[in-house]
């Protein structure tokens, strides 16, 4: 049973299906920013107070720190996302600067994306708040790159995420075949609630239907001849 917008119920003995349903209830009736803020509060509640600030102050995003974070994430996020493996590849640690490091967590098939079946849930309940949590609260840059075709995902520790408006997921279409909007719109409207409002509120431009080409040409010729006739009468 659906709850009123803005409220959600957490079962006492939560299973994975319950977790997905709770995330959908959190998602419903909240703006994009509110969704991000709520997930951030949940993530912060999972670590002792003061730890994120201490890590941010004491540890710079070195290769060692990025690789340690990746190793911990690969183990700690297993229940949420499923099986993953650590990979070493070039990571853009600064604009135009690549550094080879084993700080990439390759999620083979994201359990949450498969269960939720929604681009908006993936982006706003996982990708964006998780990126912000590590980048801003822990001081460890993180970029997450979900693949909506094979359901894999990469967590690239040490690489700063782009603004949402410049991220490829911003124009990602709805998740086929789970969403009824997939064949009707180009980009998932749930990725950005403010963008969705703009699309709804944008006034449609009134278009004056053009007449048949022959009629338009005849009218134009008639007007031209009429103008010439008046011009000739005036000159005479």
MOJO-V659304 format. One record per helix or strand of 2 or more residues. SS is the DSSP state (helix for helix, strand for strand). FROM is the first residue (numbers start at 1). TO is the last residue. Records with the same first field share a line. If there is no record, write none. Layout:
SS=FROM-TO  FROM-TO
This chain:
helix=16-27  32-45  51-58  63-76  78-81  111-116  119-137  164-166  168-171  189-191  193-201  213-235
strand=84-94  97-107  142-146  153-157
